[in-house]
Amino acid sequence: MAVVSRCSRAATAATTANATTAPTFAYLIRSLSPFSSSSSTFDPQNDLNNRNKPAVLGTLKRESKGRNVQWVFLGCPGVGKGTYASRLSNLLGVPHISTGDLVRDELASSGPLSSQLKEIVTQGKLVSDEIIIDLLSKRLEAGEAKGESGFILDGFPRTVRQAEILEGVTDIDLVINLKLREEALLAKCLGRRICSECGGNYNVACIDIKAENGRPGMYMAPLPPPPQCASKLITRPDDTEEVVKQRLRIYQAMTRPVEDFYRIRGKLLEFDLPGGIPESWPKLLCALNLEDREDKQSAAA
């Protein structure tokens, strides 16, 4: 049965009081058994000093590729969901599916949804559930045909209704909620750049927030492009201060309840980003009880 049909049935079921549980996706074979059902907040400043305490999420090492993890990344627009989801995707050997990328691909395709999506995105509005579910369903169906197993979702669900639809078709093992202080988040969004030729993502912002009033400082270095991309950088049309602030307001109003949805189900891990990738990545791995041996070897070289 097509994935589109399953998602459509789940979307309908989520709006009715007597909805029954829809079938799971055929290719999502098993849940990740080492993980417990408790939610957790990871404080990078304190938790790394107590590595002998009982692990919240069990132990998972590099050799665990093929476990078919079914994870979701939450967080404000621009927080870095794509960056960390992509890294974990490579580490665990599962596809990283970004609904933002799906929307941008559809925009670039000049397909039937292109003009409608362009107006929505440039105004900083959320794409409707129907459009997102349609795009995601097609992506999952294509992955199923290629033999993909498991996923790391980035950008979905963004509303409680979407979370209910997702719950109706599959079991999510873990939801990672990335958090970043607002002043850093705004600067990070405004500093984003894309290479118009290769599509690479970079950031020209140098974020240096001094410690004050008991709050720790934060430093996030720029992520400059290689020389061949330096003259080809463009800014996403939705990365303006007005649109970014509007997206943050929408997130506060509509997506924060999704955090509560997963928190009460014991699947939410909240992670406060302490800085840029060099500082945050190893601490995120620690929070997940993961180990990236290649990253360690690179750092030691």
SULPEBEL-V959461 format. One record per backbone hydrogen bond with DSSP energy under -0.5 kcal/mol. CO is the residue of the C=O (numbers start at 1). NH is the residue of the N-H. E is the energy in kcal/mol with one decimal. If there is no record, write none. Layout:
co=CO nh=NH e=E
co=CO nh=NH e=E
//
This chain:
co=2 nh=6 e=-1.6
co=3 nh=7 e=-2.6
co=4 nh=8 e=-2.5
co=5 nh=9 e=-2.3
co=6 nh=10 e=-2.2
co=7 nh=11 e=-2.5
co=8 nh=12 e=-2.0
co=9 nh=13 e=-2.6
co=10 nh=14 e=-2.2
co=12 nh=15 e=-1.1
co=13 nh=16 e=-1.5
co=16 nh=19 e=-1.2
co=25 nh=28 e=-1.2
co=27 nh=29 e=-1.3
co=31 nh=33 e=-1.2
co=32 nh=35 e=-1.6
co=40 nh=270 e=-2.5
co=41 nh=43 e=-0.6
co=42 nh=44 e=-0.7
co=42 nh=272 e=-1.1
co=43 nh=46 e=-0.8
co=43 nh=47 e=-3.0
co=44 nh=48 e=-0.6
co=46 nh=49 e=-1.2
co=47 nh=50 e=-1.5
co=50 nh=53 e=-1.3
co=56 nh=36 e=-0.6
co=61 nh=64 e=-2.1
co=62 nh=65 e=-0.8
co=64 nh=67 e=-1.3
co=69 nh=151 e=-2.4
co=70 nh=173 e=-2.5
co=70 nh=174 e=-1.0
co=71 nh=153 e=-2.8
co=72 nh=74 e=-0.5
co=72 nh=176 e=-2.9
co=73 nh=155 e=-1.1
co=74 nh=178 e=-2.5
co=76 nh=79 e=-2.0
co=80 nh=84 e=-2.2
co=81 nh=85 e=-2.7
co=82 nh=86 e=-2.2
co=83 nh=87 e=-1.7
co=84 nh=88 e=-2.3
co=85 nh=89 e=-2.2
co=86 nh=90 e=-2.1
co=87 nh=91 e=-2.1
co=88 nh=92 e=-2.7
co=89 nh=93 e=-1.6
co=89 nh=94 e=-1.3
co=92 nh=66 e=-1.2
co=95 nh=97 e=-0.6
co=95 nh=152 e=-2.0
co=96 nh=98 e=-0.6
co=97 nh=99 e=-0.6
co=97 nh=154 e=-2.4
co=98 nh=102 e=-2.0
co=99 nh=103 e=-2.3
co=100 nh=104 e=-2.4
co=101 nh=105 e=-2.8
co=102 nh=106 e=-1.9
co=103 nh=107 e=-2.3
co=104 nh=108 e=-2.2
co=105 nh=109 e=-1.1
co=106 nh=110 e=-0.6
co=106 nh=111 e=-0.9
co=107 nh=110 e=-0.9
co=111 nh=114 e=-1.3
co=113 nh=117 e=-2.7
co=114 nh=118 e=-2.3
co=115 nh=119 e=-1.5
co=116 nh=120 e=-1.6
co=117 nh=121 e=-2.9
co=118 nh=122 e=-2.2
co=119 nh=123 e=-0.9
co=120 nh=125 e=-2.2
co=121 nh=124 e=-1.7
co=128 nh=132 e=-2.4
co=129 nh=133 e=-3.0
co=130 nh=134 e=-1.9
co=131 nh=135 e=-2.6
co=132 nh=136 e=-3.0
co=133 nh=137 e=-2.6
co=134 nh=138 e=-2.0
co=135 nh=139 e=-1.9
co=136 nh=140 e=-2.7
co=137 nh=141 e=-2.4
co=138 nh=142 e=-2.1
co=139 nh=143 e=-2.2
co=140 nh=144 e=-2.5
co=141 nh=145 e=-1.9
co=142 nh=146 e=-1.2
co=143 nh=148 e=-2.8
co=144 nh=147 e=-1.1
co=151 nh=71 e=-2.0
co=152 nh=97 e=-2.4
co=153 nh=73 e=-2.6
co=154 nh=99 e=-2.3
co=154 nh=100 e=-0.6
co=159 nh=163 e=-2.2
co=160 nh=164 e=-2.5
co=161 nh=165 e=-2.2
co=162 nh=166 e=-2.7
co=163 nh=167 e=-2.4
co=164 nh=168 e=-1.4
co=165 nh=169 e=-0.6
co=166 nh=169 e=-1.2
co=166 nh=170 e=-1.7
co=168 nh=22 e=-0.7
co=169 nh=25 e=-1.2
co=170 nh=172 e=-0.5
co=174 nh=72 e=-2.0
co=175 nh=177 e=-0.6
co=175 nh=269 e=-3.1
co=176 nh=74 e=-2.9
co=176 nh=178 e=-0.8
co=177 nh=271 e=-2.9
co=179 nh=273 e=-2.8
co=181 nh=184 e=-0.6
co=181 nh=185 e=-2.1
co=182 nh=186 e=-2.6
co=183 nh=187 e=-1.7
co=184 nh=188 e=-2.4
co=185 nh=189 e=-2.3
co=186 nh=190 e=-2.2
co=187 nh=191 e=-1.1
co=189 nh=192 e=-1.1
co=191 nh=204 e=-2.7
co=193 nh=202 e=-3.0
co=194 nh=196 e=-0.5
co=194 nh=234 e=-2.7
co=195 nh=199 e=-1.8
co=200 nh=195 e=-2.4
co=202 nh=193 e=-2.7
co=203 nh=223 e=-2.6
co=205 nh=207 e=-0.6
co=206 nh=208 e=-0.6
co=207 nh=220 e=-2.9
co=208 nh=210 e=-0.6
co=209 nh=218 e=-2.3
co=212 nh=215 e=-2.2
co=215 nh=212 e=-1.3
co=218 nh=209 e=-3.1
co=219 nh=276 e=-1.1
co=220 nh=207 e=-2.3
co=222 nh=224 e=-0.6
co=223 nh=203 e=-2.0
co=226 nh=229 e=-2.0
co=226 nh=230 e=-1.1
co=229 nh=232 e=-2.1
co=230 nh=233 e=-0.6
co=232 nh=196 e=-2.8
co=234 nh=194 e=-2.8
co=236 nh=239 e=-2.1
co=238 nh=240 e=-0.9
co=240 nh=244 e=-3.0
co=241 nh=245 e=-2.4
co=242 nh=246 e=-1.8
co=243 nh=247 e=-2.5
co=244 nh=248 e=-2.1
co=245 nh=249 e=-2.1
co=246 nh=250 e=-2.4
co=247 nh=251 e=-2.3
co=248 nh=252 e=-2.4
co=249 nh=253 e=-2.0
co=250 nh=254 e=-2.8
co=250 nh=255 e=-0.5
co=251 nh=255 e=-1.9
co=251 nh=256 e=-1.6
co=255 nh=258 e=-1.5
co=255 nh=259 e=-0.9
co=256 nh=259 e=-0.9
co=256 nh=260 e=-1.3
co=257 nh=261 e=-2.0
co=258 nh=262 e=-1.9
co=259 nh=263 e=-2.3
co=260 nh=264 e=-2.3
co=262 nh=267 e=-2.4
co=262 nh=268 e=-0.6
co=263 nh=266 e=-1.6
co=267 nh=175 e=-2.9
co=268 nh=40 e=-2.4
co=268 nh=270 e=-0.5
co=269 nh=177 e=-3.0
co=270 nh=42 e=-3.2
co=271 nh=179 e=-2.4
co=271 nh=273 e=-0.7
co=276 nh=279 e=-0.5
co=276 nh=280 e=-3.0
co=277 nh=281 e=-2.7
co=279 nh=283 e=-0.7
co=280 nh=284 e=-2.5
co=281 nh=285 e=-2.4
co=282 nh=286 e=-1.9
co=283 nh=287 e=-2.1
co=284 nh=288 e=-1.6
co=285 nh=290 e=-3.0
co=286 nh=289 e=-1.1
co=289 nh=60 e=-2.1
co=291 nh=293 e=-0.8
co=292 nh=296 e=-1.9
co=293 nh=297 e=-2.6
co=294 nh=298 e=-2.2
co=295 nh=299 e=-2.3
co=296 nh=300 e=-1.9
co=297 nh=301 e=-1.1
//
